[in-house]
């Protein structure tokens, strides 16, 4: 009988630092001599984060695009996990969209078709320390989304309070107190750029993946408590985990007159509705391609080896697609 494969789920809201953590985790797995399988879910039709992984961690990534595996793409998750398990990796890492409820993924892992193949080892939730206290007011009209963001905290057995370099100590103490209202048992790691000691995530993973040890390991980790509650919670929540968030993908005009400053000015103009933007951009007179990432009113640029057609993905609240596209086209004038 084949050993069961441990699964690590990475959860957290848009722009919190999940992909950065995933890159670090994959590099850490390689240092521990482990071969991971990766399943990545993105809301947009065009993939950005998968290219980041392939470039920075040399990882083979299975992608589920244009929807969330806890709702619109839920039916495909089971097949994707089976496909990943068929490759017999040492572990499987799932990075969820920013609006996914991780306990719904836990439910899938316990389906009869998978329970003898996989087991849930960890749910790691990454929190944006700079903006987490604003979520209740920002999403006051979307109670389902607020509930999902709370569940991301509640079901985790590892919590990363990320971007602590951007918040003062007094605010950090307030944030930690708020987090502990929803989860007082999971270790809480203050981090910058999702940098943490990954050893606890990999500890004894080879022995834990054997049939006998896996059962013992699974009985001792925090996510099992979350799994016990899945049946009642998930069956009550038939609707998707968000309602007002939209994803819009727009092309990049290689021959236009856009500049970095024009892009940043555009993003600032939409910052009341724009939660996240990311994509690959190139400028006239410069042969370089740049990975552009916008989150929390901050824009980061990084040189990339991306070699296909450039584009940008926008994720926001109640976005007017026609207006967004029309204003986007103006930056190329």
C-alpha positions as CSV (number, residue, x, y, z in Angstrom):
1,X,0.0,0.0,0.0
2,X,1.4,3.4,-1.0
3,X,2.0,5.9,1.8
4,X,-0.4,8.8,2.1
5,X,0.9,12.2,0.9
6,X,0.9,15.2,3.3
7,X,-0.8,18.3,2.0
8,X,0.1,21.9,3.1
9,X,-2.5,24.5,2.3
10,X,-1.5,28.2,2.0
11,X,-4.3,30.6,2.7
12,X,-4.6,34.4,3.1
13,X,-6.2,37.4,1.5
14,X,-5.1,39.1,-1.7
15,X,-1.6,40.6,-1.6
16,X,-0.8,39.2,1.9
17,X,2.3,37.4,0.7
18,X,1.2,33.8,-0.1
19,X,3.2,33.3,-3.3
20,X,6.3,34.7,-1.6
21,X,5.8,32.1,1.2
22,X,5.3,29.4,-1.4
23,X,8.5,30.2,-3.2
24,X,10.4,30.0,0.1
25,X,8.6,26.8,1.0
26,X,9.5,25.1,-2.3
27,X,13.2,26.2,-1.9
28,X,13.1,24.9,1.7
29,X,11.6,21.6,0.5
30,X,14.5,21.2,-1.9
31,X,17.0,21.8,0.9
32,X,15.3,19.1,2.9
33,X,15.6,16.7,0.0
34,X,11.8,16.7,-0.6
35,X,10.0,16.7,-4.0
36,X,6.8,18.8,-3.8
37,X,3.8,18.9,-6.0
38,X,2.2,22.3,-6.4
39,X,-1.4,23.1,-7.1
40,X,-2.1,26.9,-7.6
41,X,-5.5,28.5,-7.9
42,X,-5.9,32.0,-9.3
43,X,-9.1,34.1,-9.8
44,X,-8.0,35.5,-13.2
45,X,-8.0,33.8,-16.6
46,X,-4.4,34.6,-17.1
47,X,-1.7,33.1,-14.9
48,X,0.9,35.3,-13.1
49,X,1.8,33.5,-9.9
50,X,2.5,30.2,-11.7
51,X,5.2,32.0,-13.8
52,X,6.7,33.4,-10.7
53,X,7.1,29.9,-9.2
54,X,8.5,28.5,-12.4
55,X,11.1,31.3,-12.5
56,X,12.1,31.5,-8.9
57,X,11.7,28.0,-7.6
58,X,12.0,25.9,-10.8
59,X,8.8,24.2,-9.8
60,X,6.3,22.2,-11.9
61,X,2.9,23.8,-11.2
62,X,-0.6,22.5,-11.8
63,X,-2.9,25.5,-12.2
64,X,-6.6,26.1,-11.8
65,X,-7.4,29.5,-13.3
66,X,-10.5,31.7,-13.7
67,X,-12.3,31.0,-10.4
68,X,-12.0,29.7,-6.9
69,X,-11.6,26.1,-5.9
70,X,-13.9,26.5,-3.0
71,X,-16.8,27.5,-5.3
72,X,-16.8,28.0,-9.1
73,X,-13.8,25.6,-9.6
74,X,-14.7,23.2,-6.7
75,X,-15.6,20.3,-9.0
76,X,-12.2,20.4,-10.6
77,X,-10.2,20.3,-7.3
78,X,-10.8,16.6,-6.7
79,X,-9.4,15.7,-10.1
80,X,-6.5,18.1,-9.8
81,X,-5.5,16.5,-6.4
82,X,-5.8,13.0,-7.9
83,X,-3.5,14.1,-10.8
84,X,-1.0,15.5,-8.4
85,X,-1.0,12.4,-6.2
86,X,-0.4,10.2,-9.2
87,X,3.0,11.8,-9.5
88,X,3.8,10.5,-6.0
89,X,5.5,13.7,-4.7
90,X,6.7,13.8,-1.1
91,X,4.2,16.4,-0.3
92,X,1.6,18.6,-2.1
93,X,1.3,22.3,-1.5
94,X,-1.9,24.2,-2.4
95,X,-1.9,27.9,-2.7
96,X,-5.5,29.2,-2.6
97,X,-6.9,32.4,-4.1
98,X,-7.2,35.3,-1.6
99,X,-10.9,34.8,-1.2
100,X,-11.0,31.0,-0.6
101,X,-12.1,29.3,2.5
102,X,-9.5,26.7,3.4
103,X,-11.9,24.5,5.4
104,X,-13.7,23.7,2.1
105,X,-10.4,22.4,0.7
106,X,-10.0,20.4,3.8
107,X,-13.4,18.8,3.1
108,X,-12.3,17.7,-0.4
109,X,-9.1,16.1,1.0
110,X,-11.3,13.9,3.2
111,X,-13.5,12.7,0.3
112,X,-13.5,8.9,0.0
113,X,-11.6,9.0,-3.2
114,X,-8.7,10.8,-1.5
115,X,-8.7,9.9,2.2
116,X,-6.5,6.8,1.6
117,X,-4.1,8.9,-0.7
118,X,-3.7,12.3,1.0
119,X,-3.9,13.8,4.5
120,X,-4.0,17.4,5.6
121,X,-0.8,18.2,7.4
122,X,-1.0,22.0,7.8
123,X,-3.1,25.1,7.0
124,X,-0.9,28.1,6.9
125,X,-2.6,31.5,6.7
126,X,-0.7,34.6,5.7
127,X,-2.1,37.9,7.1
128,X,-1.4,41.4,5.7
129,X,-0.4,43.2,8.9
130,X,-0.6,46.6,7.2
131,X,-4.3,46.3,6.3
132,X,-5.9,43.5,8.2
133,X,-7.7,45.9,10.7
134,X,-9.4,47.6,7.7
135,X,-11.1,44.6,6.3
136,X,-14.3,44.8,8.4
137,X,-15.0,48.4,7.3
138,X,-13.8,47.8,3.7
139,X,-16.0,44.8,3.1
140,X,-18.9,45.8,5.4
141,X,-21.4,45.2,2.5
142,X,-20.1,41.7,1.8
143,X,-20.7,39.7,5.0
144,X,-19.9,36.4,3.2
145,X,-16.4,37.7,2.4
146,X,-15.8,38.9,5.9
147,X,-16.8,35.5,7.2
148,X,-14.4,33.8,4.8
149,X,-11.5,36.0,5.9
150,X,-12.3,35.1,9.5
151,X,-12.4,31.4,8.7
152,X,-8.9,31.8,7.1
153,X,-7.7,32.7,10.5
154,X,-9.8,30.3,12.5
155,X,-8.9,27.1,10.7
156,X,-5.2,27.7,10.5
157,X,-2.6,25.8,12.6
158,X,0.1,28.3,11.5
159,X,-0.4,32.1,11.2
160,X,2.0,34.5,9.6
161,X,1.5,38.2,10.5
162,X,3.3,39.5,7.5
163,X,4.6,43.0,6.6
164,X,5.5,43.8,10.2
165,X,8.2,46.1,8.9
166,X,5.4,48.4,7.7
167,X,3.5,48.7,11.0
168,X,4.5,50.3,14.3
169,X,4.8,48.1,17.4
170,X,1.6,49.4,19.1
171,X,-0.4,48.6,16.0
172,X,1.2,45.1,15.8
173,X,0.1,44.4,19.4
174,X,-3.5,45.5,18.6
175,X,-3.5,43.2,15.5
176,X,-2.2,40.2,17.4
177,X,-4.9,40.7,20.0
178,X,-7.5,40.8,17.3
179,X,-6.1,37.7,15.7
180,X,-6.2,35.8,19.0
181,X,-10.0,36.5,19.2
182,X,-10.4,34.1,16.3
183,X,-7.6,31.7,16.8
184,X,-5.8,31.4,20.2
185,X,-4.1,28.1,19.6
186,X,-2.0,28.4,16.4
187,X,1.6,29.7,16.6
188,X,1.7,33.3,15.3
189,X,4.9,34.3,13.5
190,X,5.6,38.0,12.9
191,X,7.3,38.1,9.4
192,X,8.7,40.4,6.8
193,X,8.3,39.2,3.2
194,X,6.9,35.9,4.5
195,X,10.3,34.9,5.9
196,X,10.1,32.3,8.6
197,X,11.7,29.1,9.9
198,X,10.2,26.5,7.7
199,X,11.7,23.5,9.6
200,X,8.5,22.8,11.6
201,X,6.5,22.4,8.4
202,X,8.9,19.7,7.1
203,X,9.7,18.0,10.5
204,X,9.5,14.2,10.1
205,X,7.6,14.6,6.9
206,X,9.0,11.4,5.4
207,X,7.9,9.3,8.4
208,X,4.7,11.2,8.7
209,X,3.8,10.3,5.2
210,X,3.9,6.6,5.9
211,X,0.5,5.0,6.5
212,X,1.1,4.3,10.2
213,X,2.9,7.5,11.1
214,X,0.5,9.6,8.9
215,X,-2.4,8.6,11.1
216,X,-0.5,9.5,14.2
217,X,0.7,12.8,12.8
218,X,-2.8,13.7,11.5
219,X,-4.3,13.1,14.9
220,X,-1.9,15.5,16.5
221,X,-2.1,18.5,14.3
222,X,-4.5,21.4,14.7
223,X,-6.3,21.2,11.3
224,X,-8.1,18.0,12.3
225,X,-10.3,20.1,14.6
226,X,-11.2,22.2,11.6
227,X,-12.0,19.1,9.5
228,X,-14.4,17.9,12.1
229,X,-16.4,21.0,11.7
230,X,-16.3,21.0,7.9
231,X,-19.4,18.9,7.3
232,X,-21.8,21.2,9.1
233,X,-20.2,24.5,8.0
234,X,-19.7,23.8,4.3
235,X,-23.1,22.3,3.7
236,X,-24.6,25.4,5.2
237,X,-22.6,27.6,2.9
238,X,-23.7,26.8,-0.6
239,X,-22.8,30.2,-2.1
240,X,-19.4,31.3,-3.2
241,X,-17.1,32.9,-0.6
242,X,-17.2,36.4,-2.2
243,X,-19.7,38.4,-4.2
244,X,-18.3,41.8,-5.1
245,X,-14.8,40.9,-6.1
246,X,-14.0,40.9,-9.8
247,X,-11.0,39.9,-11.9
248,X,-10.2,41.7,-15.2
249,X,-7.3,40.9,-17.5
250,X,-6.1,43.5,-19.9
251,X,-3.4,43.4,-22.6
252,X,-0.2,45.4,-22.6
253,X,0.5,47.6,-25.7
254,X,4.1,46.9,-26.5
255,X,4.3,49.9,-29.0
256,X,2.5,52.4,-26.8
257,X,4.0,55.3,-24.8
258,X,3.3,53.9,-21.4
259,X,5.9,54.5,-18.6
260,X,6.3,53.2,-15.1
261,X,5.0,56.5,-13.7
262,X,1.9,56.3,-15.8
263,X,1.2,52.8,-14.6
264,X,1.6,53.8,-11.0
265,X,-0.6,56.9,-11.5
266,X,-3.3,54.7,-13.0
267,X,-3.2,52.3,-10.0
268,X,-3.4,55.1,-7.5
269,X,-6.4,56.5,-9.3
270,X,-8.2,53.2,-8.8
271,X,-7.0,52.5,-5.2
272,X,-10.5,52.9,-3.7
273,X,-11.6,49.8,-5.6
274,X,-8.4,48.0,-6.6
275,X,-7.2,45.4,-4.2
276,X,-4.6,43.8,-6.3
277,X,-2.9,44.1,-9.7
278,X,-0.1,42.0,-11.2
279,X,1.3,41.2,-14.5
280,X,4.2,41.4,-17.0
281,X,5.1,44.7,-18.6
282,X,7.8,46.0,-21.0
283,X,8.6,49.5,-22.0
284,X,9.7,51.0,-25.3
285,X,13.5,51.3,-25.6
286,X,14.0,48.7,-22.8
287,X,14.4,45.1,-23.7
288,X,13.7,44.0,-20.1
289,X,10.4,42.5,-19.0
290,X,9.1,43.5,-15.5
291,X,6.9,41.7,-13.1
292,X,4.6,44.4,-11.7
293,X,2.8,43.7,-8.4
294,X,0.4,46.1,-6.7
295,X,-1.1,45.5,-3.3
296,X,-2.0,47.7,-0.4
297,X,-1.4,50.9,-2.4
298,X,2.2,49.8,-3.0
299,X,3.8,48.9,-6.4
300,X,6.8,46.6,-6.7
301,X,8.8,46.1,-9.9
302,X,11.1,43.1,-10.6
303,X,13.0,42.1,-13.7
304,X,11.6,38.9,-15.1
305,X,12.5,36.2,-17.7
306,X,8.9,36.0,-18.8
307,X,8.9,35.6,-22.7
308,X,5.3,35.6,-23.8
309,X,2.8,38.4,-24.5
310,X,2.6,41.0,-21.7
311,X,-0.6,41.6,-19.7
312,X,-1.9,42.8,-16.4
313,X,-4.6,41.2,-14.1
314,X,-6.7,43.6,-11.9
315,X,-8.6,42.3,-8.9
316,X,-11.0,44.7,-7.1
317,X,-14.4,45.5,-5.7
318,X,-17.3,46.4,-8.0
319,X,-14.9,47.2,-10.9
320,X,-16.4,48.9,-14.0
321,X,-14.7,46.8,-16.7
322,X,-15.5,49.2,-19.6
323,X,-14.3,52.3,-17.6
324,X,-11.2,50.4,-16.4
325,X,-10.3,49.3,-19.9
326,X,-10.9,52.8,-21.4
327,X,-8.7,54.5,-18.8
328,X,-6.1,51.8,-19.1
329,X,-5.8,52.4,-22.8
330,X,-5.0,56.1,-22.2
331,X,-1.7,55.3,-20.5
332,X,-0.4,54.2,-23.9
333,X,-1.1,57.6,-25.6
